Amino acid sequence: MKMDQVASSQNDEFYTPEYAIKPILKYLKMPCVVWCPFDTAESNFVKMLQRYAACGVSVVHTHIETGGDFFSIDPPPM
């Protein structure tokens, strides 16, 4: 996306590309719970991590639009 389009957009929702997520996966210690505190189900982080459920990854996602205010909720049990 061009920067002039970004600057004039009312939308501030941008998704991290999968190629930027893959290098992080090797640092997860299985089994684990990953909390994505600013993500919806459409997030690339959430989608990619859910693919690793069989390996022991559990994903919890919260977003302000669905009542998940990071500053006022307790993190999920880890």
Contact map, one row per residue, 1 for C-alpha under 8 A:
111011000000000000000000000000000000000000000000000000000000000000000000000000
111111000000000000000000000000000000000000000000000000000000000000000000000000
111111100000000000000000000000000000000000000000000000000000000000000000000000
011111110000000000000000000000000000000000000000000000000000000000000000000000
111111111000000000000000000000000000000000000000000000000000000000000000000000
111111111000000000000000000000000000000000000000000000000000000000000000000000
001111111000000000000000000000000000000000000000000000000000000000000000000000
000111111100000000000000000000000000000000000000000000000000000000000000000000
000011111111000000000000000000000000000000000000000000000000000000000000000000
000000011111000000000000000000000000000000000000000000000000000000000000000000
000000001111100000000000000000000000000000000000000000000000000000000000000000
000000001111110000000000000000000000000000000000000000000000000000000000000000
000000000011111000000000000000000000000000000000000000000000000000000000000000
000000000001111100000000000000000000000000000000000000000000000000000000000000
000000000000111110000000000000000000000000110000000000000000000000000000000000
000000000000011111011000000000000000000000111000000000000000000000000000000000
000000000000001111111000000000000000000000010000000000000000000000000000000000
000000000000000111111100000000000000000000011001000000000000000000000000000000
000000000000000011111110000000000000000000000000000000000000000000000000000000
000000000000000111111111000000000000000000000000000000000000000000000000000000
000000000000000111111111100000000000000000001000000000000000000000000000000000
000000000000000001111111110000000000000000000000000000000000000000000000000000
000000000000000000111111110000000000000000000000000000000000000000000000000000
000000000000000000011111111100000000000000000000000000000000000000000000000000
000000000000000000001111111100000000000000000000000000000000000000000000000000
000000000000000000000111111100000000000000000000000000000000000000000000000000
000000000000000000000001111110000000000000000000000000000000000000000000000000
000000000000000000000001111111010000000000000000000000000000000000000000000000
000000000000000000000000001111110000000000000000000000000000000000000000000000
000000000000000000000000000111110000000000000000000000111000000000000000000000
000000000000000000000000000011111000000000000000000000111100000000000000000000
000000000000000000000000000111111100000000000000000000011100000000000000000001
000000000000000000000000000000111110000000000000000000001111000000000000000001
000000000000000000000000000000011111000000000000000000001111000000000000000001
000000000000000000000000000000001111100000000000000000000011110000000000001100
000000000000000000000000000000000111111000001100000000000011110000000000000000
000000000000000000000000000000000011111000000000000000000001111000010100000000
000000000000000000000000000000000001111100000000000000000000111100000100000000
000000000000000000000000000000000001111111101100000000000000111000000000000000
000000000000000000000000000000000000011111100100000000000000111000000000000000
000000000000000000000000000000000000001111100110000000000000100000000000000000
000000000000000000000000000000000000001111110110000000000000000000000000000000
000000000000001100000000000000000000001111111110000000000000000000000000000000
000000000000001111000000000000000000000001111111000000000000000000000000000000
000000000000000101001000000000000001001000111111100000000000000000000000000000
000000000000000000000000000000000001001111111111110000000010100000000000000000
000000000000000000000000000000000000000011111111111000000000000000000000000000
000000000000000001000000000000000000000000011111111100000000000000000000000000
000000000000000000000000000000000000000000001111111110001110000000000000000000
000000000000000000000000000000000000000000000111111110001110000000000000000000
000000000000000000000000000000000000000000000011111111000000000000000000000000
000000000000000000000000000000000000000000000001111111111000000000000000000000
000000000000000000000000000000000000000000000000111111111100000000000000000000
000000000000000000000000000000000000000000000000001111111000000000000000000000
000000000000000000000000000001100000000000000000000111111000000000000000000000
000000000000000000000000000001110000000000000000000111111100000000000000000000
000000000000000000000000000001111100000000000000110111111110000000000000000000
000000000000000000000000000000111100000000000000110010011111000000000000000000
000000000000000000000000000000001111000000000100110000001111100000000000000000
000000000000000000000000000000001111100000000000000000000111110000000000000100
000000000000000000000000000000000011111110000100000000000011111000000000000000
000000000000000000000000000000000011111100000000000000000001111101111100000000
000000000000000000000000000000000000111100000000000000000000111111111100000000
000000000000000000000000000000000000010000000000000000000000011111111100000000
000000000000000000000000000000000000000000000000000000000000001111110000000000
000000000000000000000000000000000000000000000000000000000000011111110000000000
000000000000000000000000000000000000000000000000000000000000011111111000000000
000000000000000000000000000000000000100000000000000000000000011111111100100000
000000000000000000000000000000000000000000000000000000000000011100111111100000
000000000000000000000000000000000000110000000000000000000000011100011111110000
000000000000000000000000000000000000000000000000000000000000000000001111100000
000000000000000000000000000000000000000000000000000000000000000000001111110000
000000000000000000000000000000000000000000000000000000000000000000011111111000
000000000000000000000000000000000000000000000000000000000000000000000101111100
000000000000000000000000000000000010000000000000000000000000000000000000111110
000000000000000000000000000000000010000000000000000000000001000000000000011111
000000000000000000000000000000000000000000000000000000000000000000000000001111
000000000000000000000000000000011100000000000000000000000000000000000000000111
